């Protein structure tokens, strides 16, 4: 009985972490980590810093999706440092659905 409960809890924990890992892999595939990191600033702000700024705002996901898809020029910011976020002409294409997944993942950091 104990063993089956432990196995069930382990399976549940693994299932809960899969989306987080999948979205981090998506961020890697879309080259987000070329400028950003989860906890430290680079050319772009840390995802934790972005999450802190936007968390709790009702327009957070929509604004992040626009920024992810259009870059700095399409949204006007807010942006950090002198570097600007490139648009999709300079980096891999990000679909609307992918941008929503990335925005949700960033907001959970």
SVG drawing of the C-alpha trace seen along z (x, -y; Angstrom):
<svg xmlns="http://www.w3.org/2000/svg" viewBox="-7 -53 31 55">
<polyline fill="none" stroke="black" stroke-width="0.4" points="0.0,0.0 2.8,-2.4 4.7,-1.6 1.7,-2.2 1.1,-5.6 4.7,-6.6 4.6,-5.6 1.4,-7.5 2.8,-10.7 6.0,-10.4 4.0,-10.1 1.9,-13.1 5.0,-15.2 6.5,-14.2 3.3,-15.1 3.2,-18.5 6.8,-19.4 6.5,-18.3 4.8,-21.5 7.4,-23.7 10.2,-21.7 8.4,-21.8 8.0,-25.6 11.7,-26.0 12.6,-23.9 10.4,-26.1 12.2,-29.2 15.5,-27.5 14.3,-26.5 13.1,-30.1 16.6,-31.4 15.1,-33.4 18.1,-32.4 20.4,-34.2 19.5,-37.4 17.5,-36.3 18.1,-33.9 15.7,-32.8 17.3,-34.5 20.0,-36.9 20.0,-39.8 21.8,-39.6 21.2,-41.7 17.6,-41.3 16.0,-41.2 15.8,-38.0 12.5,-36.2 12.0,-36.5 12.3,-40.3 9.8,-40.3 7.4,-38.1 7.7,-40.4 6.9,-43.5 3.9,-42.0 2.5,-39.6 -1.1,-40.5 -1.8,-42.8 -4.7,-41.8 -3.0,-42.8 0.2,-40.9 -0.2,-37.9 -1.5,-40.0 1.4,-42.4 4.0,-39.7 2.6,-37.8 2.8,-41.0 6.3,-41.7 7.4,-38.1 5.9,-38.1 6.6,-41.7 9.7,-42.7 10.4,-46.2 9.4,-48.1 5.9,-46.6 5.0,-47.2 7.0,-50.2 8.1,-48.4 8.6,-48.4 12.1,-47.3 15.3,-47.3 18.9,-48.4 19.8,-49.7 19.2,-46.4 15.9,-46.0 14.1,-42.8 14.3,-41.9 11.2,-41.2 10.6,-37.9 12.7,-39.0 15.8,-38.5 14.9,-35.4 12.8,-32.2 9.1,-32.7 6.9,-32.4 3.3,-31.5 0.4,-33.0 0.0,-29.7 3.7,-29.4 3.8,-33.0 1.0,-32.3 2.8,-29.3 6.0,-31.3 4.2,-34.2 2.5,-31.9 5.8,-30.2 7.6,-33.5 4.8,-34.8 5.4,-31.7 9.0,-32.4"/>
</svg>
